[in-house]
Amino acid sequence: MQSTIEYLYSCFGTDPGLQDIVALFVEEMPARIETIARQLEAGQWEDLRRTIHQLKGSAGSHGFDEISPCAAAVEEAILHGAPEEQIRQQVEELLELCRRVRAGGPPGGGDQLA
């Protein structure tokens, strides 16, 4: 049975000049997720906003275009004082996206393996 998780791949993931940079971003993602989760749990809203702002830019720069709009929505919610429950739900959605990032390209995506 095939997994129902749809992984996220960078649009740069198979670019020979950028593969290493994308792989490093993916490698660092668990630490980012941990930081965001810790800041959320502690209610460190300004730190959380700053971390998510950085993620928004970094994800976009590394070709993970699905993450940036989600991060932007969380950042806006924090900036505009949205209800805490809404912020928590949005952060959880963002973290779920972040857990799906992978280096390289999708299997069977037309890229040849050496």
N, C-alpha and C positions, 0 to 999 in steps of 0.2 A: 504494500500500500504506500502510495506517495504522500509525502508531507504536504500539509495545506499551507505551510509558511511560505510566503513569497519573499525571497531575498531581494535586497536592493543592491544594485550594482552601479558603480559610477559610470557616467558616459565616457570617462577617460580610462576606465579599467583595463582596456586592452591596448591602449596607446603605449608603444614601447618606451617613449620618452617620459611618461607619467605614471606608469605602473607602480614603480617603487614608492612614489609619493602617496599614491592612493592606498597602497598596502600599509604604509606607515599610519595614515589616518585611520584606517580600519583597525589596525593593531592597538591604537590608542583609545579607541571607542569605549571599551569596558571601563577605563579609568574616568572618562567623561561621564558615562552613565552613573558611575558610583558617586561622583562629585555632585551631579544634579540631584540624585536621590537623597543624598545626605543633606544638601541645602534645603530641599523641599521638606524633609522630615523635621529639620530644625527651624523651619519658618524663616530662613535667612533670605528674605524676598529680594533685597537689592543684590546680594551676591548671586542668587539664582538668576535674576534678570541679566546680570553681566555675563554669567557663564553661558546662558542660552543665547545671548547676543553674539558671543564669540562663536558658538556652535553654528548659528545661522550663517555667518559669513564663511566660516571654514568649510562647512558642508557644501555650500554652493561653489566655493573655489575648487573643491575636490570632485565636483561633478555629481554630487548627491542632491539633485534638484528637488526631490520629494521632501527633504528634511527642512530646507530653508523656509518655506511658507508656514509650516507647522510651528517652527521655532519662532518665527515672526509673530504669529498669533499669540503664543505664550508670552512673549516679551510685551506685546501690547496689552494683554490682559493684566499683567503685573503693573505696568506703567499706569494704567487707568483704574487701578484699584478694584478689579473684578472680584466677585466673591471667591473666598478661599477654595471652596469646593470646585468651582469652575476651573480655577488655576490648577488645582491638583489633578483634575480629570485631563486637562490639556497636556500637562507635563507627562502623565502616564501614557497618553497617545504618542507624544514625542519620543519617549523612551522606548516604546514598542517599535517605532520606526528605526530608531538607532540600533536596537538589538538585531535588526534584519540586514545591516550593511555587510557587504562582503567585498573582498578584493577580486580583481580579475573581471571576467565577463560571465554572463549566464551560460550554463551548460547547453550545448546545442544551439548557441546563438550565432552560428555561422562562422565562428572563429576556428581556425585550424589549430590543433595542438601539435607541438613539435615532437 
